[in-house]
Amino acid sequence: MIKQALTNAAREGCRQCTLATVNNTETGASLVRARLKGVIANYEDENVIRISITPDFETGIESGTEIEVSIEITCKDVSWFASGPFANVTIRGLAIMSRE
């Protein structure tokens, strides 16, 4: 369930970042966090939900450039995985799309 939520949030954030009108990664990251609100208790904590968006938008992005949104969380940060053999396992969601 968590993996699917991360993948869906990454897909939506990535889609947002592909729009020609978006000129910063904060817009995509903000959408990702909003999509995880009902799933992850600490969805706003950057140490819990780690979002990576590449390439860097500060240099400008040309049409057709691949944009990658990656989201990670450690199992111990998901309430029902707080301890046990999987506590330190990382769950990832990923999406890659081309800029409009």
Phi, psi and omega in degrees: 000317180294316179302316180295319178296319178295318180296316179297316179295319178297319180297315181292320177295320179295316179301317178300316182291341180282344182293136182297338181277350181267125184240014178208156181280341181299327179298312179293317180296322179297319178294319178302310181298320179297322180290337181267359184307315182275357186251317183247125183301316183258046186299337180273346183283116182292343176276340179268305178259109181259116183248131177235126178236122180229151003282179179290126183284345183295333182272357183086144183233127180278155175303138179093348178292135177285132177248134181240129174243121180238136179233136179228148171213144176271140184307324181296343178272359174260124192311318184275358175251018189307330178218177179108184186293340183258006186306323184259010178282140179263133175255135183233147170236143186215142173217141177228126179218162179267141178295140178294000000 
